[in-house]
Amino acid sequence: MIGIRVELTIAPGNTDAFEHALAVQAAAVRANEPGNRLYELFKSSNTAGSYTLIEIYEDEAAIAAHRTSSHMAANRPLTAPFFATPPVMHVFTVVPHSL
């Protein structure tokens, strides 16, 4: 599995609209991407306008399907105007922990 953590900074006054747009996007991901295991937005308790999006995918094919999906193409323009800075993406390989 592959994990992605995306750091998002939202411009002041836009957090409610951003959260709504991301909720629409997340619903589309969950409904249309069988290779997606998790797509959750977290809001900082300490820093205004700071969010983290956590995504987990089964494999590279699932990530490719996500990136090229029609629902992501439709939703990206709905969330992009709210960013105060470009998103910062970190990609991780899940470490197996079974004994």
Disulfide bonds with the S-S distance in Angstrom:
none
